[in-house]
Amino acid sequence: MNALKKTWNHQGIIEKFEANRNEELAGPMVAYMKSHFPFLGIKSPLRKQLLKEHFAEYALPEPEQLFEEVWKLYNLPEREYQYAAIALIDKMKKHLTPDDFPVLQLLIETKSWWDSVDSIAPHFVGQLVKMDRTYGDKIMLKWSQSNNMWINRSAILHQLKFKQQTDVELLFTIIKQHTDSKEFFIQKAIGWTLREYAKTNPDIVKEFVAEHSLKPLSKREALKHFV
């Protein structure tokens, strides 16, 4: 079936996106993201449809070319292109290996905001940790001590979808390193990951919250399902 597809070309995404540029919609999207990024004005449903059409029309790049192609999109100014780059990684996530921690870290550190970070950390970073828990845990502890707040947030969130596979000791160790943080996005991440794990093990989360001094936002988020 791939033989019938065109050879991968990221320009096809650019052409589709540019043909659907909508300045009227772009304004509110820029405002919603606190003016951190320009937007083409393509809302999520249409963007996903355009990407679906592109992936149906073009064969995926070779695995060794993945991140070269990802950066061609990620480095473009409009935010929709970062979303497209992340979608490309998702299409090829079976090819990711623990060797990709550095490039994922660089993506998180580039054009950083909650939308890109929260797509990369729980999905791709978490996937790499599961491949090699010993090595992955070591990397996450290192990320937790980074000077970059978004890397810290990624370390907190990487087990977000692990459920019964959660390494509770690692989760709580990383959270305790950041309980004094004044950063909104760190406090929110702590509460979010605790709330998510509470769906699997509510008693241990309630016990942790009771025994540790969390910021009000973190505590409120962590216990949201209990009230």
Secondary structure as UniProt FT lines:
FT   HELIX           2..4
FT   HELIX           11..19
FT   HELIX           23..32
FT   TURN            33..35
FT   HELIX           44..57
FT   HELIX           63..65
FT   HELIX           66..74
FT   HELIX           79..91
FT   HELIX           93..95
FT   HELIX           98..100
FT   HELIX           101..109
FT   HELIX           114..120
FT   HELIX           121..125
FT   HELIX           126..131
FT   HELIX           133..144
FT   HELIX           149..157
FT   TURN            158..161
FT   HELIX           163..165
FT   HELIX           168..176
FT   TURN            177..180
FT   HELIX           184..198
FT   TURN            199..200
FT   HELIX           202..211
FT   HELIX           216..222
FT   HELIX           224..226
//
